[in-house]
Amino acid sequence: MEALIAVSDGRDRTPLAWLRDWPEAPAQKNLVGIVERLQFVRSLGVGPDREQRIHRARYRAIAKETAILSAQHLSRFDTPRRLATLVVFAREMEAILTDAAVVMFDKMLGGVFRRADRVYRENLVHRAKALDASARALLHMAKAMLAAKASGEDQVVTVERSLGWERLKALVAEIEVVVTNTRDDNLIEIVERYPAVRRMIPVLLNTFVFRSWKPNDSLLDALDSLRGLYAAPPTRLPQRPPTAFLKSTWRKLVGKGSTFDRRAYEVAVMMPLRDSLRSGDIWVEGSRAFRAFGDFLLPPEAFVARRQEGELGLAVTDRFDDWRTERTALLESRLNEIDTLASAGKLVEAAITAEGLSISPIRKDENDEINDVARKLYGMLPRLRITELLAEVNSWTGFAERFGHLRTGAPADESIGLMTALLADATNLGLARMAASSKIFSHTKLLWIAEWHVRDETYQAALACLTEAIHAQPFTRVWGDGGTSSSDGQFFKAGGHGEARADYNAKYGSEPGVKFYTHISDRYAPFHTKVIAANASEAAHILDGLLHHECSQEIREHYTDTAGAVDHVFGLCHLTGFRFAPRIRDLADRRLYVADARANYASLDPMIGGAIDFRLIGENWNETLRFAASIKAGTVAPSILMRRLAAYPKQNALAKTLREIGRLERTLFTLDWISDPSLRRRTNAGLNKGGGAQRPR
């Protein structure tokens, strides 16, 4: 342990610094670099039982310090404290490096898929061009033959003259190849990337132990078989390798017996492994992000105890029969009401006809008329330096005091230094260039302030302070009562070292970047912001902001655009007590669901997509309550569980149950949207606040 903070011969830095500086760009050499560090940490022999020897809160406090303490800091500690800190550092680094390696494997395999998909699409274009050219030549020949027949000429001579038999033979052969190779998937192109996948396999399988909740998981058997292939000495694949976990398309490609393709099999095993790690069907020993799904939830005994005490904190009764009775009655009542209004043509600014649902565009809001005045008011505001503005806002709110010291919680002694560090962060200037620009604080001083005072939790506390101050202003009541909010993502391109960690999203172009997902109240106060991957689903992060902000406001209704409108969000918002009101672009194409499949609704019938499966909900009601109660209790961020649900196979019972509850709640919302113009205007106005559509330009 002591050697972690000492510079050994032949090295220019301590092992402590080397372990922290792991490469992040998804590449084979970087994966090997992470695994090398992980093996070093494991060689220290610090077992997981060490975490249980002190209070959990004390362990977390030490863990936070280990992220920023340098070897020089640690050398000043007395021996017991130094060794305790290094033990925690070893435990934390093992989990961090394990997660980092699995994430890098995921990204590398995703890169393989993207490159293969690009080649597949290029091949599609090439085949389409070949077919087009061949079709034109054959069409020319066919027209000549038809003309020859009409005039009584010899058609054989016509073929020879218009195209030629050799050319016709070549065209037929070319078309036959194109038609034979036409496929609906890119699996062959993925297998062609086998060399890239092959380099990952031994690194992954020889480093990690994979587990499954299934007693005899064929995917684990397949991993064991592949592990043997890369062992020393290597073993042969069994005569009939495990394939039960493969989809039918992969099985056809892998083949069997004399047609068995080992390359295709190795790639086929890695693809389901990636999906299973995402969903939690497979987990990794020593990982925190890739744990078993049940480990994220409340322990069963804790859930039972809370349920008996009535402390689940959910917005629904814990008795399924009572819930079903109440929601069924409401659903049937609303369906009958809207069906009657639609049949009589009495829907306000909406109509349901044989062609489907149509809703009139939202009329011009009266707030649009004051934009000119708002522009003039903004023009009257004095031009301030950002530093002056920060200092003045701090004098009003005291937000700087929320950036407490990591160990003591005390505010920064140098408030100007703190704000300088915040500006360096906000402008992406960096501490070194900010120190050179300000010429007030050295880079070392700003770095110390940033490490000990500026963290995610202090940012969140300071943001809550500003939000409370905004909501306390009497004038803000003009904008809303503080009970509604909206959320949306904003894309930012990544540059420099950030490109290695960023992801791609075709919606925003071909350059890597990240999204900032922000929740904003109806009083224009952004009360929660988090950075998410550019290719991440925004729907998964909606409940994070609603449940994990530090403000006193209680949100009752939340708005998003179409990206957030998924059934799982509808279901979880219902269970946790939020009215979810998204603005759905393709609402007319979304189906409604009924309680009784035998019910008849004359006008709504074209929109009915099926019946709610209450039997399925009843069978999984207890586990669904445990899932929702875990989110409400804060045992894990909702986005983590939402991503797991999204990655689950479609047949997963919990995912299907939440989908059924979400379908019910989405149906009720859709009926409200159709019949309530004020809801449509309210949602549109709320989203405009978040999107800045009403800000003067």
N, C-alpha and C positions, 0 to 999 in steps of 0.2 A: 504493500500500500504506500509506504513512504517513497518508493521508487517512482510513483506516479508524478511526483512534483519535483523530481531531480532530472537534470539534463545529463544523460549518459554519454559515454564516449561515442563519437561518430554521429551524434544527433545534434541538431541546432535548436531543438525545443523539447519541452517535457512531454512524456506520454499523455499527460492530462490535456495539453493543448492539441496534441495529435489526434486524440480520440474525439475531441469536439469538432475538429475541422474535417468532417467527412464530406466527400463530394456528393452533389445532389443531382447533377444532370443524369438522365437515364441512359447509361452506357455500360457495356460489359465490364470495362476496366474499373468503373466507379462502383459497380455491384461487388466486384472482387475486393475493392478497397474497403467497403462497408463491412463485408464479411470478415476481412482480416482484422479490423478493429473489434468486431464482435467476438471473434475467437480469442483475442487478447483479453477482453473483459472477462470472458468465461474462465480463462486460465487463472484469474485471481481467486476463484473458488468462493465467491460471495453468493450464498444460496438465497432463495426467496424467503426462507424462514426469518431472515434478518429483519424484514419489514415488520414482523409481528412483535418484535421485542420492545418497541416503544409506542407511545400513543400515536394514533394515525395523524392527528393534527400536528404533532411535533415533527413527525416524519415529513409531512408535506412542507412544513416551514424550512426544514433543512434542505429538502429537495429543491425548493425555489432558489436557495442560496447557491447550491452547487452549480446552477446554470450560469452564474456570473463570477464566482470566486476564481481568482487566478492562483497559480502556484505560489506567487509571492504572498498573497493574502493567507493562504493555508499554512505557509511556513511559519507565520506569526502566531498561529493558534497553539494552545497547549496540546500535548500529545493525545489525551483522550478525545478532546473535541475534534482535533484534526483527523484522527482515525475514524471517528464516527461519521464525519462529513465525507470522507473518502469512501467509506462503505456504502453510504447512500448514493454517492456519485456513481459507483460501480453498478449498483442495482438499477439506477435510472438510465444509465448509458446502455445497459443490456436491453432494456425495454425499448429505448429510443432507436437503437441501431437495428433491432429486430423489426420494428415497424418500418423503419426507413428502407431496409432491404426488401421487404414484401411490397411496399409501395413502389419501389423502383422496378421490381419484377413486373408489377401490374402495368406500369407505364411503358416498359420495354415491350411487353407483349402487346399493349395497345398500339405502339408504334409499328410493330410487325403487321398488325391487322390493318392499320391505316395505309401502309405502303402496299400491302397486298390488294386492298380495296381499290387503290388508285390504279394499279396495274390492271385489275379486273375491269374497271370502267374504261380504261384506255383500250383494252382488248374488245370491249363491247362496241366502242366507236369504230375500231378498225374493222370488225366484222360487219357492222352496219354499212360502212363505206364499200366493203367488198360486195355485200349483197346488193347494194344500190347500183354499183357499176355492172354487176352481172345481170341484174334485173333489166337494166336499160338495154343491154346488148340483146338479151333474149326477147325483150319486147319488140325491138326493131326487127328481129328475125321473124317473130310471130306475125307481125303486121305484113311483112313481105310474103309469108306463106299464105295468109288469108287473101291477100291481093292476087297471088298466083292462082289460088283455087278459084277465085271469082272470075279470072280471065282465062281459065283453062290451061295455064302454063304448068310445067313440070315443077312440083314442089321441091323435089330433091335437088334439082338444078338451082332453085331459088335459095335453098339453104347454103349451098356451096358458094353462090354468088354474094349473098348478104352477110354471111358470117364465116363460113368455112367449117368443114367437119373437124379439123384439128382444134380450131378455136372453140367450137361447141363442146368437144370432149374436155378441153381444159377448163371451161366454165363449169361444166357439170361436176368435175372433180373438185374444183374450188368451192362450189356451193355445198357439196356434200360434206367437205371438211368443216365449213362454217356451221352448217346445221347440226352436225354431229357434236361439235364442241360447244354448242350453246347451252349455258347452264344458268340456274337461278341464284347461284351463290358463288362466293369467291374462295371456296375451300382449297381448290387446287393452287391458286396463287399464294395462299397462306402456307401450304406445304412446301412450295418452292422457296419460302424463306426459312427452311429448316436449319441451315447453318447458324443463323442468328439464334434460333430457339435452342439448338443443341448446346450452344455455349452456356446458356442459362441453367440448363437442367442439372448438371452435376453440382454446380455452386449452390443451387437452391436445395436439392434433395440431401446433400451431404452436410448441410448446415442446420436445417430445421426439422423438427418433429411435428407432423401434422396429425390432427385428431378429428373425429367426426362424431356427431350425435347418433349416427346409425350404428347398430352393433356389428354389422358386416358390410361395410361400405366398399363397393367394388372399386371406387376411385382410389381409396387408400391402398388396396391390393395392387392396382396399376402403378401407383407411385413406388411401392416396394419392388415391383418388377423392374421398373426403370432404374431404381437405385442400384439394383444388382448389375445392370448393364454397365454402369460407370464405376463399379467397385474395382478393387485391386485384390485378387484377379477378378475379371468380369465374369458374370454368369449369363446364361442364355435366357431369352424370354421363354415362358412356358409355351407349350404347344398350342394352347388355347388361352391367350392372354385375356385379362378381364376387359369386357366391353359393355357391360350392362349399363354403365353410366353415360355412354355415348348416345347422341342423337342418331336417328336412322341415316341422315345424310353423311355423317362421319363414318358410320359403320360400313356403308357402301364404299366409301373411299379407302378405308383401311383394308377391307377385304378379309379373307380368311383362307387358311390352308395354303395352297400354292400361290394364291394371289395376294397373300398378306404383305402389306407395305409397312416396314418398320418405321421409316421416316414419317409417314402419315400418322402412324400410331403415336409416336412420341409427341408430335405436335397436337394431335387430338386429345391427349391426356392433359397437356398444359392449359388448353383453352377452358375446359370445365373446371380445372383447379382455380384458375383466375376468377371465374364466376362464383364458385363455391366459397372462396375466401371473402369475396365482396358480400355475399349473403349471410355468411356465418355458418353455413352448413359444414364447412371445414374451418378449423381454427389452428393457430400456431402456438405451441408452448412458449411461454416467455413474452408473448406479445400482449399489448394493451388494446391497440386498435383492432386487432384481428382475434378477439376472444370469442368464446362460444356465445351465441345469442342470449342464452339465459343468464349469463354473467352480467349483462347490462341491466337486467331487470331487478326489481325488488326480490329479495329471497322469499320463497314461498311462505315460510313461517311469518316473516314480517308483513307480507301482504295479507295473510289471514288475520293477524292481530289488528292491523289497521282497519280491515273491513269490519271486524267485530266491534271495534270502537267507533265506527262511522267516521273514520279519518282518511278516507281515500282522496278526498279533495276533488272529486269529479262532479260534473254537472248533471249526472244521470243517476237514477236509482240503481242499487247493486242487484236488484231482483229483475231477472230477465223478463218474466211474465208481465210485471208492471210496466217495464219499458216498452215492451212490444205492444201492449194494449194502448198505451198513450200515443205512441208514434203511429200505429195503425189507424187509430181514430182520426188523428190530425191529417194523415196522408189522404185518407179516403174523403174526408170533409173538404180538403183543399182541391182535390181532383174533381169532385162533383161541382164545387163552386166555380172553378175556372172553366170546366166543360160547359156549364150552363151559360156563363157569360160569353164564351166563344160562340156557342150555338146561336145566341141572340145577337151577336155582333156588338156586344157592349164592352168589350175590352178597350181600355183607354190607350190610345196611341199604339195599338197592337192588333193583330188579326191572325187567326188560324184558319187556313183554308185547305183545300185539297192539295195545293202546291206546297203547303207547309207553313211554318211560323214566319211572320214578318213583323218587325218592330220599327216604329218611326224613329228616325235619328233624333238624338237629344236636342231639344230646342236651345237657342242661344241663351246662355245663362246671363242673368242681370249683372254678374260680376265682370263680364266681358266689357261692359260699357264704361267701367272705371279705369281701364288700362291706361288711357291717355293721362288721366289725373295722376295715376301711380307713377308713370314715367316722369311727369313734371316734379313730383315729390322726390323721387330718387335723384333727379337732377339738382335739387336744392340742397342735398346732403353735402357736407364738407368732405373733401378728399383727405383721408387720414393715412398715416403710415400704419402698417399692420401691427407693428410693435406697440404703437400708442393704443390701438384698438384692443389688443390683448390685455394690456395693463389696465385699461378702463373697465373692460368687462370683468376682470379679476377683482377690481375694487368694488363692483356691484355684487358679485356672486361668491367670490372666494374660491373659485374652482381650483386654483393652484394648490390649495391645501389638501385636495383629494389625491394628489400624487405623493402618497406617503412612502417613507423609507421602507425597503423590503423587510428589514429586521425589526425596526422600532415603530414604524408607522408614522413617524414624525414628518411634517411637511419639509420641503427643501429649504435650506438656509438661504440659498440664493434664488429668489423667485425670478429674477431677470435671467439667470442662467438656465433655470427650468424652462422658461418660455422660449429661450434661444434654442434649446434642445428640441422643444416641441415644433418650432418653426422649421428646423432642419428636417424633422420627420415629415411635416405636413407638405413642405415644398419639394421633398425628395432631393434636397440639396446635399444631404449627408453632413455628418458632424465635422469632418475635416475641412470641407469647403466653407461651412458655416463659421467655424473658428477663424479661418483666414479672412472671411468677409467682415465679421463683426469686430475682430481685433480687441475684444473685451475679455473673452474666456479662451483658454487654451483648449486644444483638442482633448487632452487628458482630462481636464475638468468637465467638459461637456460629456465625455464618455462615461465618467463616473456618475454624473447626474442621471444620464439616460439608463445606465445599468441598474441603479439602485432605486430610482423613482418612477421611471416610465415603463409601465407594463400594461398588458391587456386589461387587467382588473382596475388599475388606476385610471386608465383612459375611460373605462366604462363608468367608474364612479364620478369622474369629472364631467362626463357627458350627462349623467343623471342630474348633476348639480345645475348645469346649464338648462336642461329641460325643465327642471322644477322652477327655475327662475322665470323662464318664458311663460309657463303655465300660471305663475303667480301674478303676472301682469294683467290687470283688469281689462285692458284693451283687447287682449287675445281672445276674450270670450266672443268677440264679434265673429271670429273665424270658426268656432266650434266649442262644444262643451268639454272637450278633452277625452271623450269616450270612444272615439273612432280613430282609425289609423290606416295607413297603407304601406306597402313595401314594394321595392323594385331594385333591380340590379343595374349597375353602371360599369361598363367595361373600360379597363385601362391597359394600354400596351405596356409590356415589360421590356426593359433594356438592361444592358450591362450584365452583371452577375444574376440579375433577376430572371433572365431568359431561361436559365437552367431549371428553375422551379416552376415556371409558368406553363400553362396548358393552351391548347388551340381550340378555337370554336369558329367553325366556318361562317357563322352568322356575322362575325366581326372581322372577317378577312383571314389572311394567311399568317399573320404575325401573332406570336404568343402574348399572353397577358393574363390578367386576373379580373374578377368582378368584385366590386364593393356592393354588398347587399344591405340596404338601409331601410329601417322602419321609421316612419315619420308620423307624428300625431296630426290631428286636424287643426292644431294650433301652430303648424309649421315647425315643430320641435322634433329633430331626429333623435330618437331615444335609444336606438340600438343600431350598430353597424358592425359588420363582420366581413372579412375577406374570404371569398370562396373561389374555387377553381373556375376558370373560364368555361369549361364544359360541364360544370355541375348543374344539376336541376335546381332551380330556384325554389320549387315547391317544398323541397326537403328542409329549407331553412326558415320557413314562415313562422313556425311555432317557437324557434329559438328566440326570436326577438320578442314575441308575445309573452313568453314565460320567463325569460332570463334577463330582462332589463332590471335596473335598480331604481326605477322611478316609482313614485307613489300612485301614479295614474292607473286606473283600471280600465283596460280596453274591453269594450263589449262587442264591437263590430270592426272587422278588418277587411281591406280591399286589396286586390292584386289584379294583374292583367291575366291573360290566358295562360301564361307559363305556370302560374300557381294553381290553376283549376284542375286538380286531380282528385280522384275519389277518396284516396287515403287522407288527404288534408281535410276534406269535408267531414269525414268520419271522426278524425281526431279533434278537430275544432269543436264538433258537437259534444264529444265526450269530456273535453276539458273546459267547456263553457264559453266559447267564442262564437259569434255569428260571423261566418265566413261568407263574404259577398264579392266574388271576383267578377270582373268584366270579361265575359267569355266571347271571343270573336266569332267562333263557329257554333254559337248556342243553338241555332236552328238545326244543326246536324247531330246534336246530342240527344240521346234517347231518355225518355221518362220511364220510371219503374213504378209498378203498382203493388199493392199488398195482396190482392187476390187476382190471379190470372184469369178467372172467369168473369171479372167485372167488365162492363161495357161502357166506354166513354165515346160518344158519337163524334165529337169534334177533335178530341185529343188522340183518338185511335191511331192516326198515322205517326204520332210521336212516341207511342208506347213501345219500349224495347224489351219488356219482359216483366217478371214478378220478382220481388225481393225474396231471397232465400232465408226466411226466418229460422228454418230448421238448422242451417249451418251456423247462423249467428248464435242460436241457443246452445249448440254443442260446444262452441268456443267462447262463450260469454265470459267465463271466469278468467281465462287467459287474456282475453281482450281487455278486461278491467285491470288486470295486473300490468299489462303493457301500458295502458293510459295512465294508471296510477304511478308507474315508474317515471314517466315523463313529467307528470305533475310534481312529483316529489323531488325532481332534479337529480336523480341518480345518474342520468346520462343526458347529453344534449339530444333533443328530439331529432335533429338532422341525422345523427348517427344511426338511430333506429329506423328512420325513414329511408335512408339509403340502403340499409339491410333489407327492408321490406321490398324496395324497388328491385333489388337484385335477386330476390327469391324466385324460384320457379313458380309458374302460375298456379300450380296445384297446392301450394303451401296454405294450410288451413287458416293461420292468422292473417295472412295477406288477403285471402279471399273474404274472410269475415269483415275486415275493415273496409274492403271494397264494397261489400253489400251495404254496410252502414252508410258509407259515403254515397252510394247510389241513392239511398233513401233521402239523405239530407240534401243532395244535389237536386233531386226532384222537387223537394219542398222549396228550395231556393229558386229554382227555375220557375215554379208556379208563382212565387212572389214577384220575381222579375217581370214576368209577363203581365201581371195584374197591377203592379205598383210603379207608376212613373216616378214617384218621389225616390224610391230605392235606386232606380237607374240614374237619376240625376245626382243623388247623394254619392253613389259609387264613382261616377265619372268625376265629380268635383274632388273627391278624396284622392283619386289617382292623379288628377292634375296637380294637386298640391305636392305630391311626391315627385312627379315628373317635371315640375317646373313649368308647366304649360301656361300658368297664369302669371309668371314672372314677367315684368317689363323687359323688353328687348332693346 
